[in-house]
Amino acid sequence: MIERISTPGAPAPRGPYSPAVRAGDYIFVSGQVPLDPVTNQTRLGDIAAETRQVLENIRLNLEGCGATLADVVKTTVFLANVQDFAAMNAAYAEIFGDAKPARTTIAVAALPLPGAKIEIEAIAYKPK
């Protein structure tokens, strides 16, 4: 069974996609950018602040599916500037702690949200 989930309190999607999709025991969270979940407005800052906001948005979407960041098995990080890797990595490690998912980090020319430095998508495993 496939469920398309829009979590109240998480940023609303800015396009024709579901913020999260549960397929069986897996949850796929669409790429999140630094949007304030209350105002749905851009929250740009340094890469550490943007990373924290993006992971908070992922957390909110996961909670709407009955999961947590500890259930994340894989992330893909898209960085607008590879020079931001170390600072992003530090903020990312702070949030995930010992629950380190597999990860791919890709440097991109630009992101869909003008001015954003980062986008992260996630896959979680949470049996029902």
C-alpha positions in Angstrom: 0.0 0.0 0.0 1.2 3.5 -0.8 0.2 6.5 1.3 0.9 10.1 0.3 1.4 12.2 3.4 1.2 15.9 4.0 2.0 16.5 7.7 0.3 19.5 9.4 3.0 21.7 10.8 5.6 20.8 8.2 6.3 23.1 5.3 3.8 22.9 2.4 5.2 21.6 -0.8 6.0 24.2 -3.5 5.2 22.0 -6.4 3.3 18.9 -7.6 4.8 16.4 -5.2 4.1 14.7 -1.8 6.2 15.8 1.1 6.4 12.2 2.2 5.3 8.8 0.8 5.0 5.6 2.8 5.4 2.5 0.8 5.1 -0.5 3.1 7.6 -0.2 5.8 9.6 2.6 4.0 9.1 6.3 4.2 10.5 8.6 1.5 10.8 12.2 2.4 11.0 14.6 -0.5 13.9 17.0 -0.7 13.5 19.6 2.0 14.9 23.1 1.8 15.3 25.8 4.6 11.6 26.8 4.9 10.1 27.9 8.2 7.3 25.4 8.9 5.2 28.1 10.6 5.3 30.8 7.9 6.3 28.6 5.0 8.8 31.3 4.1 12.5 30.9 3.2 14.9 30.8 6.2 18.3 31.5 4.7 21.4 31.8 6.8 24.7 30.2 7.1 25.0 26.5 6.1 24.8 25.2 9.6 21.5 27.1 10.3 20.1 26.0 6.9 21.1 22.4 7.6 19.4 22.4 11.0 16.2 23.9 9.5 16.2 21.3 6.7 16.7 18.4 9.1 13.9 19.9 11.4 11.6 19.8 8.3 12.6 16.2 7.7 11.9 15.4 11.3 8.4 17.0 11.1 7.6 15.0 8.0 8.8 11.8 9.6 6.7 12.4 12.7 3.6 12.7 10.5 4.4 9.1 9.4 5.0 7.8 12.9 8.8 7.8 12.5 11.8 9.7 13.9 15.3 10.7 12.6 16.6 7.5 14.2 14.6 5.6 11.6 16.4 7.2 8.7 18.5 4.7 6.7 19.7 6.9 3.8 19.9 10.6 3.0 21.0 12.5 -0.1 22.5 16.0 0.6 22.6 18.5 -2.2 25.0 21.4 -1.6 25.1 24.6 -3.7 28.7 25.1 -2.7 31.0 22.1 -1.9 33.1 24.5 0.3 30.2 24.3 2.8 30.7 20.6 3.3 32.6 20.8 6.7 30.1 23.1 8.3 27.2 21.1 7.0 28.8 17.9 8.2 29.2 19.3 11.7 25.5 20.4 11.9 24.4 17.1 10.4 26.4 15.1 12.9 25.0 17.2 15.8 21.4 16.4 14.7 21.8 12.7 13.9 24.2 11.9 16.8 24.8 8.1 16.9 21.9 7.3 14.5 24.1 7.8 11.4 22.3 6.9 8.2 24.0 6.1 4.9 24.6 9.3 3.0 25.5 10.7 -0.4 26.5 14.3 -0.8 26.4 16.0 -4.2 27.5 19.5 -5.2 25.0 21.1 -7.5 25.1 24.3 -9.6 21.9 25.6 -7.9 18.8 24.6 -5.9 15.2 25.2 -6.8 14.8 27.6 -3.8 16.7 30.8 -4.8 19.5 31.5 -2.4 19.3 28.2 -0.6 22.6 26.5 0.2 21.2 23.0 0.9 18.5 20.4 0.2 18.2 17.0 1.8 16.0 14.0 1.0 15.6 11.0 3.3 14.5 7.4 3.3 13.4 5.9 6.6 12.5 2.3 7.6 9.6 2.1 10.1 7.5 -1.1 10.2 3.8 -0.4 10.9 
